Amino acid sequence: MTTLQAVAGYLPGLAPAEVQWHPLIFESGATRVEVAAPVLSPTQMAALALRVKQASRLHLKTMTVSQIVAVVDRAMARLLDPADCYRIQADQLLPIISGYDANMVRLGLTAFFKTFRAPQLHRFVAEDFANPKLLDEFQPRPKGGAARAFGPDLLVHSWAGNVPALPLWSLVCGLLVKAGNIGKVPSAEPLFAGLFARLLVEVHPPLADCLAVVWWKGGGDEQASALYAEADTVLAYGANDSLEGIRHRLPVTTRFLPYGHKIGFGLVSAAALDTLRGPATARLAAWDATRYDQQGCYSPHVFYVERGGKVSPREFAQYLASELANLQLRFPRRALALEDSAAVAGWRQAIELQSMSAGVASAAALIGEPDETWGVAYADVAQALAPTALNRSIQVVAVDSLEQVIAQVTVHQPFLQTAGVAAAPAELFRLAELLGAAGVTRICAIGSMTSPEAGWHHDGRFNLLDLVRMVEIEQTAELAADKLAPYAD
C-alpha cells in the first residue's frame, strides 16, 4: 500500500514542534493518506486568536475590497491551473480523503473555483452592497448622513466535511468583510482549508497572520471554549444537534450564524416531458443526484413529475434510472460506511414493503436491481416530501399538478432550501411564488441544483451583510459639525 503524508491546519506563529499532532487516516484502494491534525492547548488557541485579530487590524482592514478580490483571484488562478502544485495536491488527496470518484472531485473543484474569480466576487459583493465602497470608507446615504460596514475582528468558522473544499465559501466571505478568520476543520475533510490558507499567504504574504485553520477532536470543550470566547461572530455548518451544542456554549453577545440540515427536491412540468426534453431533463436530474452522492444541503431527494406530458412520470423515473446507471460507469459511487449501507438497505426495504402492501401494488415500485449502487423509487400517488437514504437514492412521485406539491413540502418548511424546476416561464414564476411562501429560498434549473451561483443567498440570508455591523453618521452630526468648521459664521 502506498502511504501519502499531509498536514491539516494553518497556525501562524506556532512552530510544528510546539504543537501536538493527531493522525487522521484515510484509505482508498491501495492508497493511504495520513493527515496530521494539530491539537492546540486552550492557551495556544487563545493566543492564536489574539494574533489573528491584531494582524487583521494592521493589514486586512487597511486593504480595499478590490485589493482583497484581486488576491483571491490570483489564488483561484493557481487552483484552476492543473499543473499548479496546490491543485495537484487537491486532485490527488481529496478523492482519497472524501471517498468520491477522482473525476467527480476534479470537475467539481473546477466548477466551484470558477465562482471565486474576480468578476464573480465583484458581483458577489454587489449582491449584498449596492455601494461596495461601504466596506472601505464612510459613504453618503440617500436619507442623509453617511454609513460604513465593519466586519468582525474575529470570525470563527466551524466547517462540515460532507463536500470537498466547502470551507472556501465562508472563508472568502470573511476575507471580503476584512475579518480576522479562524476556521475549525472537520475530521471528515481536514485538508483543503489549510491548503488554501497556505496558498493565499504565498500569493499575498502580508495575510500570513490574518487567518488560521485549527482542529479539535469531538467536542473539544476546552479548545472550543477558548476560541469562541474571543470571537465576535461564529458561523457554523453541520447537523442541527451539533449547531445547538455550539449555540449553548457561546456568550450571549456573540453573533451566531448556523447552517443546518436541508432537504432539496425537484419539480418537472409536463412542458418538459416531450420525447426530446423528457430524457434530457432526466439526464440533468441524474447529475444532481450523483454529484457528491447527495451529501450537499442543495441535493435533491424527491422529484415531483407532472402527468400530461408525452413522457409519463413512470417513464421519467425509468429514464432517470438509466442515467444513474450510466453515471455510475463514469463516476462510481464511493464505498459506503456500514451505517450508510444500512440506511440505503432500509430505504429500499421500505419501498419494497410499500409496493407489496395490499391495495397499492401499482402505486409504488423500486426500479433497478437490489445490488445497484443507485436506487429510484417510483410512487404513483402523491406523497409528502421526505428524505431518502442519500447516496444516489431518489424518489420520483407522480402528481396531477405541480401546485399540489406545495402542500406536500410545506410540512418541512424549516428544512427547505433548494428546488430545481423544469417549467415554462409563466409556470416558473407562478410556482416560484408558491415555493417562496412555503419556505424555499433557492429556485434553480434542474441540473444546477448542486452548483449555486456566485452570490446566492444561502438559506435566504445575506452572505456578507450578516457578517458586518453598520456604523452610521446621522445627518444631525454632519449639520452640527458644519457649524464648527473654520468657514462657519
N, C-alpha and C positions, 0 to 999 in steps of 0.2 A: 504494500500500500504506500502511495506517495503522500507525504505529510508536508503541508504548507503552513507557514507561520504568519501571523498578522497581529497587529496591535489595535485595540479599541481605545477610543478616547483621545482627547487632546487637552493637555494640562500645562498651560503656560506657567513658568516659574517653579515647576516641580521637576526635579531630575528623576529618571526612572528608578534609581537606587533608593529614592526616598519614599517610593510607593510600593505597597503590596499588590501582587498581581494574581488574578484568579483565572484559570484556564477555562474557556468555553470551547467545547469540542463539537465539530460538525463533520459528518461523513456523507459522501455520495459516491457510490460505486467504489472505485479503487483509490479515491482521493479523500484525504482527511485534512481538515483545516483546524488549526489550534489558534484561537483568538485570545490573546492576553488582555483581560479586562481589569482596569485599575480599581483598587479598593482604597478609598481615602478615609482617613480618620475624620471625625467631626471637626477637629481643629483645622486640619488641612482644607476641608470643604469650606469652612467659614473664611479662611484666609484667601482661598481661591476666589470666592465671591467678591471679597473686598478688592482684590487685584483687578478683576474684570470690571467692576463698577468704576474704579478710578481711571483705568485705561480708556474706557468708553467716553468718559467725560473729557479726557485730554485729547482724544483723537477722533473717535467715531462721531461724536456730537458736533465736531467742527467741520465735518465734511458736508457737502451739499448732497441732496438726494441723487442728482445726476452723477456725481462722482461715485457714489455707492453703486448705482446701477452699472456704471462703467466697469467697476471692479468685478461685480458678479458676472457681467457679460464676458469678461476675459476668462474668468474661471469656467464658464459654460463652454466657451470656445475650446478650452482644453478637454473638457469632459465629452465634447462632441467629436473629438479627434480620435479615431480608432487606434492611432499609433501612440497616443499620449500614455505615459506610464500610469497615471491615475485612472484613466479609462480602462487600460488593460487590466489593472488590479481589480476594478469593479466588475468587469466582464468575467474575469477568471474566478473570483471568490464569491460573489453574491449568489450565483446559481447553486453553489455547494452549500452555502450558509442557509439560503432560503428553501432549497429543495426544488425550486421551479426550474423548468426547462431553460437551458442556456440561451437558446434563440429567443424565447419569450422575454427573458430578462433583458437581453441586448436590445431588442426592438422597443420594449417598454421604457428602458432608460433613455434611449434616444428621443422618443416622443416626449417624455417627461422633461428632459433637459432643454428641449427646444422652447418650452413655455417660459423659460427663465432667461432668455436673451433680452438684450436692451429694449427693442421695440415692445415686446410683451410686458416687460417690467414697467416701462413708462405708462402703458395702458393700465396696468395693474394699479399703479399709484393714482392715476387719473380717475379710476373707477371709484375710489374712496374719497379723493380730494379733488374737487373742481379746480382748485388752485393748489397744485403740488408744492408751491413755494411756502405754503403754511408750515411745512416741515423744516424749513430753513430759516425763516425770519418772520417777524410780525407783518401781516398783510392787511390792507383795508378791508372792512366788512361792509356789505351793502346797507346795513342798518346804522352804520356809523361806528367809529372806533376801529380797532384792529384786533387780530387774533393770531395765535401761533399754536401749533401742535407740538407737544413734547412727549417723546417716548419714555419708557421706564428706564431708570438707572440700571435695574437688573430684571431681565425677563428670563424666567426659568421654564424650560420645556420638558415635559415628560412624554416621550415618544412611544408609539406602538411599533411592533415588528411584523405586522401582517403583510406589508407591501414593501419591497426593497426601495431604499432611498427616500422613504416617506418624510424623514426629518427635514429634507431640503425646503419643503414648503414653509413651515413655520419659522425656520432659521432665517430664510431670506426675508420674511415679513419683519422679524426682529431687527435685522440689519437696516431695512428701509426706514424704520422709525427711530433708528440710531440708538437702540437699546444695547446695553451690555447683555450678552447671551450666554447662558449655561444650559446645556441640554443633557438629559439623562437618557442613555440609550437602553433599549430592551435587550434581554438575553437572546431573544429570537433573531435579531438582526443588529448586532452591535458594531458593525464595521463602517457603514457609509458616512455617518455624521462626522466621525473623526477624520476620515479620508478627505471629506470636503473641507473641513476646517483647516487641515494642513495645506491643501491646495490653495485655499483663499489667502492664507498667510504668505504662501510662496508668491502668489500674484501681487499681493499688496502687503509687504512686511509690517507697516505701521498697525495693522489689525491684530498683530500677534497676541496681545494681551486683552483684546476686546471680546473674546469668546472662549468658551471651554466646553469640553464634552466629557461627561463623567458616567459612572455606572455604579450601581449597588445591587446586591443580591436580595431578591424578595422585597419585603417592605423596607429594609434598610432604615429602620426607625431613626437612629441617631444621625446618620449622614443626611437623610432626607430632612429631618427637622433643622439641622444646622444650615442647610441650603435654603429651605423655604423661609426661614426666619429673616433672610437677607433680601428676599425677592419683593419687588413692587407688584409684579404680575406673574401668575403661573398659568401656563397654557398646557393642557394635558389631553392626550388621546388614550383610548383604551376601553375596557369593559366598564359597564356602569358601576359595578361594585368597587372596582379599583378607583374610579373617579370619586366616588363618595368617600372612600378612605382618605384620598388626598384633601378633599374639601374640609374634612373634620380636623386635619392637622394644621391648617393654615390660619394665621392670625386674621381676625375679622376685617382688618384694614387692607388685606391683600386681595387684589382683583384676581378672580379665578375664572378661566375660560375653558370649560370642559367640552370635549368632542367624543361622545359615546357611541353606543351601538345604533346602527341604522339598517333599514331594510329597503332595497330597491325593487322596482317592478317595471314592466313594460306594457304598453297599450298598442295593439295593432288593429288599425281600422280596416274595414272592408275595402277601402280605397287602395290599400297597399297589398291587396291579395288577388291581383290578377295573375295570369300564368307567368308573367315576366317578373313582376315585382314581388310576388309571394316568396319564391325561392331566394331571391336576393335579400329580402328582409330577414328570412330565417338565417341566412349566412351571417348577417350583421349581428343578429341576436345571439348566435352561437359564439361569436367572438367576444361579446360582452360577458357571456357566461364562462368562457375559457380563460380570459386574461386574469392571471393570478388566482385562478381557481375560486373565484367569487369571494376572495378574502377582503376586498375593499368595501368601505361603507357605501359605495355607489353601485356595487354589483347587483345584478338582478336575481331575484328568487322566483318570480312568477311572471309569466307573460299572459295577459288577457287578450284574447283574439276574437274579433267580432265576426259573427256569422253574416252571410250575404255576399261574400266575395266569391270569385271563381275558384279560389283555393279555400277549402274548408278549414276550420280550426284544427281538425284532426290531421288533415294533410299538412298543415303548417307544422304541427308537432312532429310529424314524420320527417319533413324536410329538416327541421331543427336537429333531430336525432342524427340524420345523415351527416349534417355539417359538423356536429360534435365529434362524430366518428372520424371524419376527415381531419379535423384539427388535432385529434389525438395522435394521428400519424405524424403531424408536423411539430406539435408541441405536446409531448407526452405529459400527462398529469404527474405531479410529484408523488413520491411514495408517501402514503398516509401513516400517521401515528395510529396506535391502537384505538384510541378514543375516537379519532376521526373515522376510521374504518367502521367502528361500531355504530357511529351516528348515521353513516351512509347506509349500512345494512338495515338499521332500524327504520330509516325513512322508506327504503324500498319495501320492507316487510309491511309497513303501514299501508302503503299504496296497494300492495297485492291483496291485503285483507279487505280493504275497501272495495276492490274490484270484484271480490268473490262474495261480498255480502248480498244477501237476498234482496232483490228488487233494484239493485244498482249495478248489475253485471255489465251493462254497457256504458255506465256513467263514468267509470274510471279505468285507466289502463296504464301499465308501465311498459314503455317502449324500450326495446333493447334486451340483450341477454343479461342474466344475473351477474356475470363476471366482467361486464363492460366497465371501463373507467369513467363513464358518464352515465347519466340517467335522465330520461324525460318522462314525466308523469302527465298523462292527459286526463282532464276532467271535463265531462260533457254538461255538467251543471255548475252554476255559479258557486264560488267558494270565497270565503274571506281570505284576505292576504295573510300568509303565514310563512315563516322562514323555512327553507329546505335544509338539507344536511350540508349544503355548500359542496365544494369540490366537484363542480360540474353536475350538480343535481338541480334540475329545473322542472317547474310545474307549468303546464300550459292549460289554461281554463277558457272554455268557450263561453261567450256571452252574446246575448241578442243585441245589446247596445253598449258602447263604451261608457255611457253616462251611468249605467247601473253599477259600474266598478267602484264609483265613488263611495257608495255605502259599504263596499267590501274592504276598502282600505282605511276609511276614517277611524276604525276601531284602533288602528296603530298610529294615530296622529303624532304622539311624541317621538316615534321612531322613523317617521317618513323623511326622506331627503330627495332621492333621485327617481324620476320617472322618465323612461325612454318612450318616445311617442313616434309612431309612424301614421300620419294622418294628413289630409289635405289642409290648406291654410285656414279656412274658416272653422273647420273642426278642431284644428290645433288650438286656436285661440279660445274657442268655446270650452274645450277640455281644460286648458290652462287655468281659466277662471275657477273651474270646479276643483281642480287639483290643488291650486294655491289655497283655496278656502279650506281644503281638507288637511293641509299641513305640509304638502310637498314644497320644497324650496328650490329644486333644480329640475328643469324640464329640458331634455335634450333629444337628439336623434338617436334611434336605436343604432348601435354600432359605435356610439360615442359615450356610452354610459360610464365607462371606466377611464375616460380621458377628459377631465374637466378643463374648461378654457382658463387661460390666464386671467386672474382677477375674479373668478367665480366667488359668490358669497357663500362660503362654507357653512352649511346648516342655516342659511338665510341671514348670516351675520356679516359684519364688515371685517375683513381680514386685518386692515390697518387701523381703521378708526377705533376698533375695540381695544387697541393696544395703547392709544395715546390719551393724554388729558389736554383739553383745550384751555388755553390761557387767553383771556380777553382784556383788552384795554377799552373800557367803555368810553363813549363819546364825551361823557361828563369830564373824564380825566383829561382828554385832549383839550377841551374847551378851557378847563381850569389851568392847564399848563400854558396855553396860549397867552393867558393874562399875565404870566410871569416871564414871558420872553423879553429879551432886550428891546424889541421893537414895540412892546405894548405901551399904550398911552398911560 
